[in-house]
């Protein structure tokens, strides 16, 4: 099923907000002296992020827990050589019903039976990645930076034990965005956390200090006060992936329709998969993993205490997409 207008819009916003900073194919970086001036530090980190986004990157299967005001679901995601595939496995902390499982299977089979749909998906993901690269490349020139101390990396942000340099940023008044893609950067303030040992961005926390427009063929604006948070971490063998992402924005589409985006995504359980995995093989892998998880899940009839009901499980994207990509 094709990604709908609203989903495509949310994806564009997420990308514009620098939410696709998960890079692959890490090349060991030289240690970055913590004494480097902020602009030089950001410039070197951006070069490393771009280099790490090579075409032969490591592929992962992972879990995405997503919460919005209306959604509480968990998906299994796998990256393949053709496109990214996702399989819904929980809703509101509970396994899918037989009807929901059938619907998910049918959705994925639609890609396998209709090559043109898979081609559209692949093309959209490629365009999203290109937009992201343009945003990342703009970081050194779009902002002015100043040091704001340091802190230690953790399991979900950076790498445990690595020093993270904190840099505050605000818009560079001399920056001229080359297109609407970079326009949103002109209204943003916040901070970066940079892992100086691996030369990677561990966190971006930004807030819109003024109303900003956005484009890509969709006219509209984001209101002042909107906020995003993106965290990356070393998930093993110097491979960095997004581990946490929050979005909270309001605005208007086409200057009329109201926009309200609030989401919280947690990405975990990263496991390397074969780099030449096809989309069909990825779907089979997801289904096998989902079946294994279901068979190993505790029996809901067990663990009850007389007179008391077992408490409902809670969870923390994506119908046809998470905030960062369409699965």
VOGU-3710 file (C-alpha; in Angstrom, 3 decimals, decimal comma):
1> xxxxxxxxxx> 0,000/0,000/0,000  1,377/3,398/-0,930  2,268/5,845/1,781  -0,585/8,327/2,190  -0,400/12,121/1,977  -0,370/12,618/5,741  2,279/9,943/6,255  4,453/11,425/3,527  4,131/14,857/5,138  5,132/13,569/8,572
11> xxxxxxxxxx> 8,082/11,807/6,990  9,191/15,010/5,272  8,979/16,927/8,541  10,913/14,254/10,392  13,645/14,307/7,778  13,751/18,081/7,772  14,169/17,951/11,531  17,357/15,895/11,092  15,756/12,669/12,272  17,510/10,470/9,763
21> xxxxxxxxxx> 21,013/10,629/11,196  21,426/6,858/11,417  24,468/6,127/9,225  26,011/2,841/8,076  29,399/1,420/7,023  31,441/3,042/9,797  35,069/3,768/8,886  37,246/4,109/11,976  37,794/7,824/12,560  40,872/9,469/13,992
31> xxxxxxxxxx> 40,553/10,772/17,510  39,275/14,337/17,493  41,015/16,627/19,954  38,487/18,076/22,362  40,373/21,387/22,043  39,293/21,882/18,414  37,142/24,954/17,925  33,397/24,218/17,672  33,101/24,956/13,946  36,031/22,689/13,064
41> xxxxxxxxxx> 34,647/19,950/15,300  31,232/20,061/13,629  32,801/20,160/10,161  34,899/17,056/10,832  31,991/15,186/12,386  29,743/15,997/9,418  32,407/14,738/6,996  32,574/11,501/8,964  28,780/11,131/9,032  28,645/11,568/5,255
51> xxxxxxxxxx> 31,491/9,092/4,720  29,734/6,578/6,965  26,639/6,810/4,776  28,232/4,849/1,954  26,213/2,496/-0,287  27,739/-0,678/1,211  26,587/-0,085/4,754  25,820/-2,744/7,341  22,173/-3,803/7,433  20,232/-4,428/10,631
61> xxxxxxxxxx> 17,055/-5,952/11,944  15,714/-4,090/14,974  12,649/-3,267/17,051  10,727/0,021/16,884  8,409/0,964/19,752  6,268/3,969/18,885  3,866/6,150/20,875  1,702/8,998/19,659  -1,532/10,405/21,131  -3,378/7,780/19,071
71> xxxxxxxxxx> -0,857/4,978/18,495  0,968/2,574/20,810  2,627/-0,128/18,765  5,767/-2,168/18,166  7,260/-3,196/14,848  10,098/-5,410/13,745  12,154/-3,674/11,041  14,729/-5,110/8,632  16,946/-3,329/6,116  17,381/-5,079/2,759
81> xxxxxxxxxx> 19,249/-4,274/-0,438  15,953/-3,274/-2,084  14,041/-1,372/0,611  13,219/-1,373/4,320  10,504/-3,780/5,515  8,504/-3,589/8,742  6,080/-5,953/10,449  3,654/-4,861/13,162  3,846/-7,271/16,134  2,149/-5,495/19,070
91> xxxxxxxxxx> -0,638/-2,972/19,594  -1,206/-1,437/23,039  1,218/-3,951/24,540  -0,644/-6,982/23,195  0,177/-9,397/20,340  -1,817/-8,982/17,147  -5,137/-10,721/16,703  -5,422/-13,288/13,870  -7,201/-10,660/11,774  -4,432/-8,111/12,356
101> xxxxxxxxxx> -1,759/-10,671/11,447  -3,591/-11,440/8,210  -3,767/-7,739/7,369  -0,027/-7,294/7,972  0,794/-10,329/5,844  -1,396/-8,999/3,035  0,259/-5,574/3,211  3,732/-7,045/2,787  2,601/-9,468/0,097  1,350/-6,472/-1,870
111> xxxxxxxxxx> 4,953/-5,329/-2,272  6,076/-8,794/-3,323  3,292/-9,202/-5,889  3,546/-5,691/-7,294  7,110/-4,767/-8,310  5,982/-1,242/-9,197  4,934/-0,675/-5,574  8,321/-1,846/-4,312  10,019/0,397/-6,874  8,031/3,396/-5,601
121> xxxxxxxxxx> 9,038/2,509/-2,067  12,712/2,240/-3,023  12,576/5,545/-4,900  10,950/7,326/-1,958  13,564/6,005/0,487  16,332/7,153/-1,861  14,859/10,654/-2,080  14,469/10,779/1,708  18,129/9,826/2,161  19,229/12,519/-0,297
131> xxxxxxxxxx> 17,231/15,155/1,606  18,835/14,033/4,840  22,342/14,297/3,428  21,613/17,849/2,326  20,500/18,772/5,840  23,550/17,167/7,460  25,897/18,906/5,028  24,358/22,248/6,003  25,114/21,891/9,726  28,536/23,609/9,737
141> xxxxxxxxxx> 27,317/26,700/7,880  23,704/26,968/9,079  24,552/27,467/12,765  26,943/29,263/15,067  28,320/27,033/17,847  29,762/27,496/21,312  31,027/25,022/23,877  28,765/24,108/26,750  30,689/21,475/28,738  30,959/17,701/28,381
151> xxxxxxxxxx> 29,233/14,524/29,535  29,741/10,777/29,292  28,177/8,602/26,619  25,704/5,891/27,588  24,272/2,688/26,133  21,543/4,598/24,285  23,495/7,741/23,435  26,983/7,706/22,008  29,149/4,962/23,449  29,554/4,142/27,168
161> xxxxxxxxxx> 32,663/5,820/28,534  33,264/8,080/25,534  33,413/11,816/26,166  30,602/13,780/24,571  31,289/17,433/23,836  28,200/19,608/24,213  27,827/22,460/21,733  25,036/25,026/21,879  23,897/26,327/18,502  21,755/29,113/17,087
171> xxxxxxxxxx> 21,046/30,256/13,515  23,859/31,838/11,538  22,447/35,196/10,329  24,690/35,031/7,255  23,429/31,600/6,156  21,384/31,533/2,948  19,543/28,212/2,570  19,970/26,933/-1,005  16,448/25,439/-1,056  13,328/24,868/1,035
181> xxxxxxxxxx> 14,897/21,654/2,321  17,358/23,645/4,434  14,964/26,500/5,205  13,905/25,021/8,557  17,454/25,382/9,894  17,122/29,165/9,901  14,732/29,089/12,863  16,377/26,512/15,105  18,301/26,695/18,388  19,498/23,890/20,643
191> xxxxxxxxxx> 22,527/21,716/21,279  24,617/18,914/19,815  26,398/16,164/21,725  29,430/14,918/19,800  31,395/11,750/20,490  34,950/13,040/20,047  36,549/9,572/19,968  34,440/8,223/17,120  33,551/11,580/15,530  29,808/10,953/15,555
201> xxxxxxxxxx> 26,740/12,953/16,540  25,265/11,384/19,684  22,365/13,802/20,180  20,589/16,714/18,562  18,046/18,624/20,620  16,479/21,550/18,807  13,631/24,026/19,247  12,126/26,387/16,698  12,604/29,944/17,908  10,422/31,334/15,139
211> xxxxxxxxxx> 7,856/30,170/12,606  9,512/28,528/9,597  8,213/27,388/6,232  8,819/24,040/4,606  8,592/22,859/1,037  9,298/19,861/-1,185  6,092/20,756/-3,008  4,058/21,102/0,202  3,521/24,722/1,221  3,035/25,365/4,897
221> xxxxxxxxxx> 4,803/26,304/8,094  5,852/25,014/11,509  4,992/27,088/14,573  7,456/28,595/16,984  8,178/26,324/19,967  8,238/23,053/18,059  10,873/20,626/19,383  12,727/17,536/18,250  15,182/15,188/19,929  17,302/12,609/18,120
231> xxxxxxxxxx> 19,810/10,295/19,793  22,315/7,958/18,161  24,453/5,243/19,717  27,177/2,758/18,916  25,141/-0,465/18,701  28,242/-2,636/18,367  31,498/-2,770/16,355  31,396/0,999/15,806  28,079/0,817/13,959  25,870/3,800/14,814
241> xxxxxxxxxx> 22,079/3,830/14,636  19,227/6,034/15,858  18,058/4,810/19,268  15,529/7,474/20,303  13,516/10,140/18,552  10,880/12,599/19,783  8,876/15,091/17,729  6,472/17,767/18,964  5,339/20,271/16,336  2,306/22,243/15,295
251> xxxxxxxxxx> 1,724/24,244/12,145  -0,339/24,412/9,000  -0,393/22,631/5,655  -1,122/24,731/2,572  -1,562/27,571/5,092  -5,017/26,254/6,041  -5,057/22,691/7,413  -3,766/22,369/10,966  -0,776/20,143/11,664  -0,047/18,489/15,020
261> xxxxxxxxxx> 2,840/16,027/15,241  3,657/14,324/18,546  5,572/11,059/18,610  8,100/9,107/20,643  10,119/6,344/18,982  12,576/3,955/20,637  14,773/1,721/18,467  16,481/-1,293/20,058  17,635/-4,924/19,706  19,867/-4,248/16,698
271> xxxxxxxxxx> 21,136/-7,371/14,943  23,256/-7,516/11,792  21,686/-9,221/8,771  23,167/-10,241/5,415  23,973/-7,190/3,252  22,530/-8,860/0,132  19,191/-9,703/1,750  16,309/-9,291/-0,724  12,996/-7,726/0,273  11,321/-11,130/0,014
281> xxxxxxxxxx> 13,960/-12,696/2,261  13,591/-9,793/4,674  9,844/-10,344/4,941  10,412/-14,050/5,593  12,950/-13,165/8,284  10,488/-10,793/9,968  7,721/-13,394/9,918  10,020/-16,035/11,374  11,140/-13,667/14,136  7,547/-12,682/14,921
291> xxxxxxxxxx> 6,501/-16,322/15,112  9,411/-17,088/17,437  8,531/-14,152/19,688  4,908/-15,217/19,836  5,721/-18,820/20,686  8,138/-17,785/23,440  5,780/-15,190/24,961  4,348/-16,109/28,391  0,858/-17,571/28,470  -1,544/-14,755/29,456
301> xxxxxxxxxx> -3,493/-17,260/31,567  -0,439/-17,836/33,714  0,728/-15,489/36,435  -2,744/-14,602/37,691  -3,306/-14,139/41,387  -6,680/-15,093/42,786  -8,907/-12,051/43,032  -6,504/-9,935/40,953  -6,090/-9,448/37,233  -2,647/-9,521/35,652
311> xxxxxxxxxx> -1,719/-5,855/34,925  -1,900/-4,758/31,316  1,491/-4,566/29,607  2,598/-1,179/28,320  4,735/-0,342/25,294  6,141/2,599/23,595  7,409/3,674/13,807  4,201/3,293/12,045  1,223/2,246/10,052  2,935/2,240/6,719
321> xxxxxxx> 5,905/4,163/8,080  7,759/5,166/11,191  8,724/8,770/11,613  11,951/8,086/9,818  10,934/5,793/7,040  8,148/3,910/5,274  8,215/0,193/6,053
//
